[in-house]
Structures are given as structure tokens and as C-alpha cells.
Amino acid sequence: MPANPELLASIKNQVCYTDLVYQRVNKKLKVDFSRSEIEKLVQDILSDDQTTVEKQGKNYYVSGLAYSTRLTINSFNFRLIAADRL
């Protein structure tokens, strides 16, 4: 099911990061990306036509099918929590 474009745009414009999340993303995805590479990956996933969004509890689960990656984003403050391989 395609994501609501307005919701994706809202998440894309407001997503934010903590120092800890960069380390967590690298660990969970088994990569060694710089901060800017992680931010670009997140923006690319949020911009992709195949991306889906599901809200469960206080989090959005954004699945970038083309990237085989699922982002976990807090729905209240739009902070990236984690990234997992699908």
C-alpha cells in the first residue's frame, strides 16, 4: 500500500537525529556510513515512490522497499530511532 504523500513529506521535512542514532544505524545495517551518508539514505527512502508508512503506537515504521530498509521514527518529535534491514 503506497504511503500518504503528505505524511511522507511531513516526516521528510521534520526528521531529526541524535548522536547515538548514527552509531545505531551503522551497527544495525552493518555499514560504516558518515552522518551525511545516513541522512542522505533517510531522505532517499522518504522520497522514494515505493516507500510505505505504518503507524504503530508512538512510532512510524517507514519501509523503503527499494533500499530493503525499515526506518523507525518517533511520531511525536520525528526523531529517527533505528534502521533495520528488511
Backbone atoms as SQL, in Angstrom:
CREATE TABLE atoms (id INTEGER PRIMARY KEY, chain TEXT, resi INTEGER, resn TEXT, atom TEXT, x REAL, y REAL, z REAL);
INSERT INTO atoms VALUES
  (1, 'A', 1, 'MET', 'N', 0.848, -1.180, 0.000),
  (2, 'A', 1, 'MET', 'CA', 0.000, 0.000, 0.000),
  (3, 'A', 1, 'MET', 'C', 0.890, 1.239, 0.000),
  (4, 'A', 2, 'PRO', 'N', 0.766, 2.119, -1.004),
  (5, 'A', 2, 'PRO', 'CA', 1.601, 3.320, -1.050),
  (6, 'A', 2, 'PRO', 'C', 1.311, 4.246, 0.126),
  (7, 'A', 3, 'ALA', 'N', 2.325, 4.968, 0.501),
  (8, 'A', 3, 'ALA', 'CA', 2.198, 5.867, 1.649),
  (9, 'A', 3, 'ALA', 'C', 1.462, 7.147, 1.268),
  (10, 'A', 4, 'ASN', 'N', 0.876, 7.767, 2.269),
  (11, 'A', 4, 'ASN', 'CA', 0.249, 9.070, 2.104),
  (12, 'A', 4, 'ASN', 'C', 1.348, 10.082, 1.782),
  (13, 'A', 5, 'PRO', 'N', 1.301, 10.729, 0.608),
  (14, 'A', 5, 'PRO', 'CA', 2.387, 11.651, 0.219),
  (15, 'A', 5, 'PRO', 'C', 2.550, 12.832, 1.184),
  (16, 'A', 6, 'GLU', 'N', 1.436, 13.315, 1.748),
  (17, 'A', 6, 'GLU', 'CA', 1.531, 14.441, 2.681),
  (18, 'A', 6, 'GLU', 'C', 2.242, 14.017, 3.971),
  (19, 'A', 7, 'LEU', 'N', 1.934, 12.809, 4.445),
  (20, 'A', 7, 'LEU', 'CA', 2.590, 12.296, 5.650),
  (21, 'A', 7, 'LEU', 'C', 4.088, 12.099, 5.400),
  (22, 'A', 8, 'LEU', 'N', 4.428, 11.510, 4.264),
  (23, 'A', 8, 'LEU', 'CA', 5.843, 11.313, 3.942),
  (24, 'A', 8, 'LEU', 'C', 6.576, 12.644, 3.842),
  (25, 'A', 9, 'ALA', 'N', 5.957, 13.638, 3.223),
  (26, 'A', 9, 'ALA', 'CA', 6.580, 14.964, 3.100),
  (27, 'A', 9, 'ALA', 'C', 6.776, 15.585, 4.476),
  (28, 'A', 10, 'SER', 'N', 5.804, 15.421, 5.345),
  (29, 'A', 10, 'SER', 'CA', 5.903, 15.954, 6.698),
  (30, 'A', 10, 'SER', 'C', 7.058, 15.296, 7.456),
  (31, 'A', 11, 'ILE', 'N', 7.157, 13.972, 7.363),
  (32, 'A', 11, 'ILE', 'CA', 8.249, 13.248, 8.020),
  (33, 'A', 11, 'ILE', 'C', 9.590, 13.694, 7.435),
  (34, 'A', 12, 'LYS', 'N', 9.651, 13.784, 6.116),
  (35, 'A', 12, 'LYS', 'CA', 10.900, 14.155, 5.437),
  (36, 'A', 12, 'LYS', 'C', 11.390, 15.522, 5.883),
  (37, 'A', 13, 'ASN', 'N', 10.479, 16.469, 6.033),
  (38, 'A', 13, 'ASN', 'CA', 10.868, 17.830, 6.410),
  (39, 'A', 13, 'ASN', 'C', 11.226, 17.972, 7.880),
  (40, 'A', 14, 'GLN', 'N', 10.735, 17.059, 8.731),
  (41, 'A', 14, 'GLN', 'CA', 10.919, 17.216, 10.164),
  (42, 'A', 14, 'GLN', 'C', 11.840, 16.184, 10.812),
  (43, 'A', 15, 'VAL', 'N', 12.258, 15.156, 10.062),
  (44, 'A', 15, 'VAL', 'CA', 13.078, 14.107, 10.660),
  (45, 'A', 15, 'VAL', 'C', 14.351, 14.707, 11.259),
  (46, 'A', 16, 'CYS', 'N', 14.710, 14.243, 12.461),
  (47, 'A', 16, 'CYS', 'CA', 15.908, 14.731, 13.131),
  (48, 'A', 16, 'CYS', 'C', 16.677, 13.546, 13.702),
  (49, 'A', 17, 'TYR', 'N', 17.888, 13.809, 14.140),
  (50, 'A', 17, 'TYR', 'CA', 18.811, 12.750, 14.517),
  (51, 'A', 17, 'TYR', 'C', 19.477, 13.075, 15.854),
  (52, 'A', 18, 'THR', 'N', 19.843, 12.039, 16.595),
  (53, 'A', 18, 'THR', 'CA', 20.663, 12.212, 17.791),
  (54, 'A', 18, 'THR', 'C', 22.050, 11.656, 17.480),
  (55, 'A', 19, 'ASP', 'N', 23.023, 11.980, 18.316),
  (56, 'A', 19, 'ASP', 'CA', 24.375, 11.452, 18.112),
  (57, 'A', 19, 'ASP', 'C', 24.370, 9.923, 18.151),
  (58, 'A', 20, 'LEU', 'N', 23.584, 9.364, 19.060),
  (59, 'A', 20, 'LEU', 'CA', 23.552, 7.919, 19.238),
  (60, 'A', 20, 'LEU', 'C', 22.958, 7.193, 18.036),
  (61, 'A', 21, 'VAL', 'N', 22.010, 7.801, 17.347),
  (62, 'A', 21, 'VAL', 'CA', 21.316, 7.097, 16.262),
  (63, 'A', 21, 'VAL', 'C', 22.248, 6.817, 15.080),
  (64, 'A', 22, 'TYR', 'N', 23.237, 7.654, 14.845),
  (65, 'A', 22, 'TYR', 'CA', 24.180, 7.395, 13.742),
  (66, 'A', 22, 'TYR', 'C', 24.920, 6.083, 13.990),
  (67, 'A', 23, 'GLN', 'N', 25.369, 5.879, 15.223),
  (68, 'A', 23, 'GLN', 'CA', 26.059, 4.635, 15.582),
  (69, 'A', 23, 'GLN', 'C', 25.105, 3.449, 15.474),
  (70, 'A', 24, 'ARG', 'N', 23.871, 3.635, 15.928),
  (71, 'A', 24, 'ARG', 'CA', 22.883, 2.562, 15.897),
  (72, 'A', 24, 'ARG', 'C', 22.563, 2.146, 14.469),
  (73, 'A', 25, 'VAL', 'N', 22.411, 3.111, 13.570),
  (74, 'A', 25, 'VAL', 'CA', 22.103, 2.804, 12.168),
  (75, 'A', 25, 'VAL', 'C', 23.251, 2.010, 11.556),
  (76, 'A', 26, 'ASN', 'N', 24.486, 2.462, 11.767),
  (77, 'A', 26, 'ASN', 'CA', 25.638, 1.740, 11.232),
  (78, 'A', 26, 'ASN', 'C', 25.706, 0.314, 11.771),
  (79, 'A', 27, 'LYS', 'N', 25.449, 0.149, 13.048),
  (80, 'A', 27, 'LYS', 'CA', 25.508, -1.179, 13.667),
  (81, 'A', 27, 'LYS', 'C', 24.409, -2.087, 13.132),
  (82, 'A', 28, 'LYS', 'N', 23.167, -1.581, 13.076),
  (83, 'A', 28, 'LYS', 'CA', 22.036, -2.401, 12.660),
  (84, 'A', 28, 'LYS', 'C', 22.105, -2.768, 11.174),
  (85, 'A', 29, 'LEU', 'N', 22.585, -1.831, 10.346),
  (86, 'A', 29, 'LEU', 'CA', 22.674, -2.092, 8.909),
  (87, 'A', 29, 'LEU', 'C', 23.999, -2.731, 8.514),
  (88, 'A', 30, 'LYS', 'N', 24.920, -2.860, 9.485),
  (89, 'A', 30, 'LYS', 'CA', 26.255, -3.423, 9.242),
  (90, 'A', 30, 'LYS', 'C', 26.997, -2.654, 8.140),
  (91, 'A', 31, 'VAL', 'N', 27.014, -1.328, 8.297),
  (92, 'A', 31, 'VAL', 'CA', 27.706, -0.436, 7.357),
  (93, 'A', 31, 'VAL', 'C', 28.574, 0.525, 8.172),
  (94, 'A', 32, 'ASP', 'N', 29.320, 1.354, 7.473),
  (95, 'A', 32, 'ASP', 'CA', 30.143, 2.369, 8.129),
  (96, 'A', 32, 'ASP', 'C', 29.932, 3.689, 7.396),
  (97, 'A', 33, 'PHE', 'N', 28.707, 4.214, 7.482),
  (98, 'A', 33, 'PHE', 'CA', 28.357, 5.452, 6.800),
  (99, 'A', 33, 'PHE', 'C', 28.690, 6.657, 7.670),
  (100, 'A', 34, 'SER', 'N', 29.000, 7.768, 7.014),
  (101, 'A', 34, 'SER', 'CA', 29.177, 9.032, 7.723),
  (102, 'A', 34, 'SER', 'C', 27.799, 9.579, 8.068),
  (103, 'A', 35, 'ARG', 'N', 27.786, 10.621, 8.887),
  (104, 'A', 35, 'ARG', 'CA', 26.499, 11.250, 9.243),
  (105, 'A', 35, 'ARG', 'C', 25.749, 11.714, 7.994),
  (106, 'A', 36, 'SER', 'N', 26.464, 12.353, 7.071),
  (107, 'A', 36, 'SER', 'CA', 25.804, 12.866, 5.868),
  (108, 'A', 36, 'SER', 'C', 25.285, 11.734, 4.985),
  (109, 'A', 37, 'GLU', 'N', 25.994, 10.604, 4.949),
  (110, 'A', 37, 'GLU', 'CA', 25.526, 9.463, 4.152),
  (111, 'A', 37, 'GLU', 'C', 24.258, 8.856, 4.769),
  (112, 'A', 38, 'ILE', 'N', 24.197, 8.799, 6.088),
  (113, 'A', 38, 'ILE', 'CA', 22.994, 8.285, 6.753),
  (114, 'A', 38, 'ILE', 'C', 21.816, 9.219, 6.495),
  (115, 'A', 39, 'GLU', 'N', 22.044, 10.523, 6.613),
  (116, 'A', 39, 'GLU', 'CA', 20.973, 11.492, 6.361),
  (117, 'A', 39, 'GLU', 'C', 20.499, 11.413, 4.918),
  (118, 'A', 40, 'LYS', 'N', 21.425, 11.215, 3.976),
  (119, 'A', 40, 'LYS', 'CA', 21.042, 11.090, 2.568),
  (120, 'A', 40, 'LYS', 'C', 20.224, 9.814, 2.354),
  (121, 'A', 41, 'LEU', 'N', 20.628, 8.709, 2.979),
  (122, 'A', 41, 'LEU', 'CA', 19.875, 7.462, 2.864),
  (123, 'A', 41, 'LEU', 'C', 18.447, 7.650, 3.370),
  (124, 'A', 42, 'VAL', 'N', 18.294, 8.279, 4.526),
  (125, 'A', 42, 'VAL', 'CA', 16.974, 8.525, 5.089),
  (126, 'A', 42, 'VAL', 'C', 16.140, 9.387, 4.136),
  (127, 'A', 43, 'GLN', 'N', 16.718, 10.459, 3.622),
  (128, 'A', 43, 'GLN', 'CA', 15.988, 11.329, 2.694),
  (129, 'A', 43, 'GLN', 'C', 15.617, 10.590, 1.406),
  (130, 'A', 44, 'ASP', 'N', 16.519, 9.750, 0.910),
  (131, 'A', 44, 'ASP', 'CA', 16.232, 8.967, -0.297),
  (132, 'A', 44, 'ASP', 'C', 15.071, 8.001, -0.058),
  (133, 'A', 45, 'ILE', 'N', 15.073, 7.339, 1.093),
  (134, 'A', 45, 'ILE', 'CA', 13.982, 6.411, 1.417),
  (135, 'A', 45, 'ILE', 'C', 12.665, 7.170, 1.515),
  (136, 'A', 46, 'LEU', 'N', 12.684, 8.326, 2.169),
  (137, 'A', 46, 'LEU', 'CA', 11.461, 9.114, 2.338),
  (138, 'A', 46, 'LEU', 'C', 10.969, 9.710, 1.020),
  (139, 'A', 47, 'SER', 'N', 11.845, 9.827, 0.028),
  (140, 'A', 47, 'SER', 'CA', 11.478, 10.396, -1.281),
  (141, 'A', 47, 'SER', 'C', 11.036, 9.345, -2.288),
  (142, 'A', 48, 'ASP', 'N', 11.291, 8.080, -2.003),
  (143, 'A', 48, 'ASP', 'CA', 11.044, 7.007, -2.969),
  (144, 'A', 48, 'ASP', 'C', 9.548, 6.716, -3.125),
  (145, 'A', 49, 'ASP', 'N', 9.135, 6.415, -4.358),
  (146, 'A', 49, 'ASP', 'CA', 7.724, 6.119, -4.658),
  (147, 'A', 49, 'ASP', 'C', 7.244, 4.811, -4.042),
  (148, 'A', 50, 'GLN', 'N', 8.154, 3.874, -3.797),
  (149, 'A', 50, 'GLN', 'CA', 7.769, 2.567, -3.272),
  (150, 'A', 50, 'GLN', 'C', 7.727, 2.532, -1.739),
  (151, 'A', 51, 'THR', 'N', 8.041, 3.637, -1.096),
  (152, 'A', 51, 'THR', 'CA', 8.089, 3.690, 0.360),
  (153, 'A', 51, 'THR', 'C', 6.696, 3.586, 0.955),
  (154, 'A', 52, 'THR', 'N', 6.592, 2.794, 2.029),
  (155, 'A', 52, 'THR', 'CA', 5.329, 2.660, 2.751),
  (156, 'A', 52, 'THR', 'C', 5.521, 3.123, 4.192),
  (157, 'A', 53, 'VAL', 'N', 4.433, 3.585, 4.805),
  (158, 'A', 53, 'VAL', 'CA', 4.471, 4.048, 6.194),
  (159, 'A', 53, 'VAL', 'C', 3.359, 3.356, 6.961),
  (160, 'A', 54, 'GLU', 'N', 3.710, 2.854, 8.128),
  (161, 'A', 54, 'GLU', 'CA', 2.728, 2.243, 9.021),
  (162, 'A', 54, 'GLU', 'C', 2.946, 2.834, 10.405),
  (163, 'A', 55, 'LYS', 'N', 1.859, 3.263, 11.039),
  (164, 'A', 55, 'LYS', 'CA', 1.955, 3.806, 12.396),
  (165, 'A', 55, 'LYS', 'C', 1.517, 2.742, 13.380),
  (166, 'A', 56, 'GLN', 'N', 2.405, 2.445, 14.329),
  (167, 'A', 56, 'GLN', 'CA', 2.078, 1.518, 15.402),
  (168, 'A', 56, 'GLN', 'C', 2.474, 2.188, 16.707),
  (169, 'A', 57, 'GLY', 'N', 1.487, 2.421, 17.560),
  (170, 'A', 57, 'GLY', 'CA', 1.776, 3.097, 18.822),
  (171, 'A', 57, 'GLY', 'C', 2.302, 4.489, 18.578),
  (172, 'A', 58, 'LYS', 'N', 3.462, 4.785, 19.170),
  (173, 'A', 58, 'LYS', 'CA', 4.025, 6.129, 19.031),
  (174, 'A', 58, 'LYS', 'C', 5.030, 6.251, 17.894),
  (175, 'A', 59, 'ASN', 'N', 5.212, 5.199, 17.101),
  (176, 'A', 59, 'ASN', 'CA', 6.224, 5.220, 16.051),
  (177, 'A', 59, 'ASN', 'C', 5.648, 5.057, 14.652),
  (178, 'A', 60, 'TYR', 'N', 6.364, 5.646, 13.692),
  (179, 'A', 60, 'TYR', 'CA', 6.134, 5.370, 12.279),
  (180, 'A', 60, 'TYR', 'C', 7.176, 4.342, 11.856),
  (181, 'A', 61, 'TYR', 'N', 6.740, 3.360, 11.097),
  (182, 'A', 61, 'TYR', 'CA', 7.649, 2.390, 10.503),
  (183, 'A', 61, 'TYR', 'C', 7.633, 2.651, 9.003),
  (184, 'A', 62, 'VAL', 'N', 8.725, 3.203, 8.511),
  (185, 'A', 62, 'VAL', 'CA', 8.836, 3.613, 7.115),
  (186, 'A', 62, 'VAL', 'C', 9.674, 2.571, 6.396),
  (187, 'A', 63, 'SER', 'N', 9.051, 1.849, 5.467),
  (188, 'A', 63, 'SER', 'CA', 9.745, 0.781, 4.752),
  (189, 'A', 63, 'SER', 'C', 10.125, 1.248, 3.358),
  (190, 'A', 64, 'GLY', 'N', 11.432, 1.331, 3.145),
  (191, 'A', 64, 'GLY', 'CA', 11.964, 1.670, 1.825),
  (192, 'A', 64, 'GLY', 'C', 12.258, 0.387, 1.084),
  (193, 'A', 65, 'LEU', 'N', 11.300, -0.086, 0.301),
  (194, 'A', 65, 'LEU', 'CA', 11.428, -1.387, -0.351),
  (195, 'A', 65, 'LEU', 'C', 12.609, -1.430, -1.315),
  (196, 'A', 66, 'ALA', 'N', 12.861, -0.352, -2.024),
  (197, 'A', 66, 'ALA', 'CA', 13.972, -0.309, -2.964),
  (198, 'A', 66, 'ALA', 'C', 15.319, -0.380, -2.246),
  (199, 'A', 67, 'TYR', 'N', 15.327, -0.001, -0.973),
  (200, 'A', 67, 'TYR', 'CA', 16.558, 0.007, -0.183),
  (201, 'A', 67, 'TYR', 'C', 16.608, -1.158, 0.805),
  (202, 'A', 68, 'SER', 'N', 15.558, -1.958, 0.852),
  (203, 'A', 68, 'SER', 'CA', 15.437, -3.080, 1.794),
  (204, 'A', 68, 'SER', 'C', 15.719, -2.636, 3.227),
  (205, 'A', 69, 'THR', 'N', 15.198, -1.477, 3.568),
  (206, 'A', 69, 'THR', 'CA', 15.457, -0.886, 4.879),
  (207, 'A', 69, 'THR', 'C', 14.163, -0.358, 5.485),
  (208, 'A', 70, 'ARG', 'N', 14.000, -0.585, 6.793),
  (209, 'A', 70, 'ARG', 'CA', 12.863, -0.032, 7.520),
  (210, 'A', 70, 'ARG', 'C', 13.379, 0.948, 8.561),
  (211, 'A', 71, 'LEU', 'N', 12.851, 2.167, 8.510),
  (212, 'A', 71, 'LEU', 'CA', 13.204, 3.198, 9.474),
  (213, 'A', 71, 'LEU', 'C', 12.148, 3.242, 10.562),
  (214, 'A', 72, 'THR', 'N', 12.577, 3.415, 11.794),
  (215, 'A', 72, 'THR', 'CA', 11.661, 3.614, 12.912),
  (216, 'A', 72, 'THR', 'C', 11.796, 5.069, 13.324),
  (217, 'A', 73, 'ILE', 'N', 10.684, 5.827, 13.260),
  (218, 'A', 73, 'ILE', 'CA', 10.693, 7.262, 13.531),
  (219, 'A', 73, 'ILE', 'C', 9.613, 7.570, 14.557),
  (220, 'A', 74, 'ASN', 'N', 9.970, 8.303, 15.601),
  (221, 'A', 74, 'ASN', 'CA', 9.015, 8.708, 16.633),
  (222, 'A', 74, 'ASN', 'C', 7.978, 9.631, 15.995),
  (223, 'A', 75, 'SER', 'N', 6.693, 9.352, 16.232),
  (224, 'A', 75, 'SER', 'CA', 5.632, 10.124, 15.575),
  (225, 'A', 75, 'SER', 'C', 5.363, 11.462, 16.254),
  (226, 'A', 76, 'PHE', 'N', 5.904, 11.673, 17.444),
  (227, 'A', 76, 'PHE', 'CA', 5.675, 12.940, 18.144),
  (228, 'A', 76, 'PHE', 'C', 6.756, 13.975, 17.838),
  (229, 'A', 77, 'ASN', 'N', 8.017, 13.553, 17.837),
  (230, 'A', 77, 'ASN', 'CA', 9.103, 14.523, 17.601),
  (231, 'A', 77, 'ASN', 'C', 9.867, 14.257, 16.299),
  (232, 'A', 78, 'PHE', 'N', 9.454, 13.245, 15.538),
  (233, 'A', 78, 'PHE', 'CA', 10.047, 12.894, 14.245),
  (234, 'A', 78, 'PHE', 'C', 11.541, 12.567, 14.341),
  (235, 'A', 79, 'ARG', 'N', 11.952, 12.036, 15.478),
  (236, 'A', 79, 'ARG', 'CA', 13.345, 11.643, 15.673),
  (237, 'A', 79, 'ARG', 'C', 13.544, 10.223, 15.154),
  (238, 'A', 80, 'LEU', 'N', 14.594, 10.033, 14.350),
  (239, 'A', 80, 'LEU', 'CA', 14.945, 8.706, 13.872),
  (240, 'A', 80, 'LEU', 'C', 15.414, 7.871, 15.052),
  (241, 'A', 81, 'ILE', 'N', 14.850, 6.691, 15.208),
  (242, 'A', 81, 'ILE', 'CA', 15.186, 5.825, 16.339),
  (243, 'A', 81, 'ILE', 'C', 16.120, 4.690, 15.883),
  (244, 'A', 82, 'ALA', 'N', 15.805, 4.084, 14.741),
  (245, 'A', 82, 'ALA', 'CA', 16.606, 2.952, 14.276),
  (246, 'A', 82, 'ALA', 'C', 16.361, 2.713, 12.790),
  (247, 'A', 83, 'ALA', 'N', 17.226, 1.895, 12.218),
  (248, 'A', 83, 'ALA', 'CA', 17.059, 1.430, 10.839),
  (249, 'A', 83, 'ALA', 'C', 17.365, -0.057, 10.842),
  (250, 'A', 84, 'ASP', 'N', 16.530, -0.833, 10.178),
  (251, 'A', 84, 'ASP', 'CA', 16.707, -2.291, 10.124),
  (252, 'A', 84, 'ASP', 'C', 16.615, -2.754, 8.687),
  (253, 'A', 85, 'ARG', 'N', 17.322, -3.836, 8.377),
  (254, 'A', 85, 'ARG', 'CA', 17.205, -4.459, 7.069),
  (255, 'A', 85, 'ARG', 'C', 15.901, -5.236, 6.996),
  (256, 'A', 86, 'LEU', 'N', 15.256, -5.176, 5.852),
  (257, 'A', 86, 'LEU', 'CA', 14.020, -5.954, 5.648),
  (258, 'A', 86, 'LEU', 'C', 14.368, -7.339, 5.140);
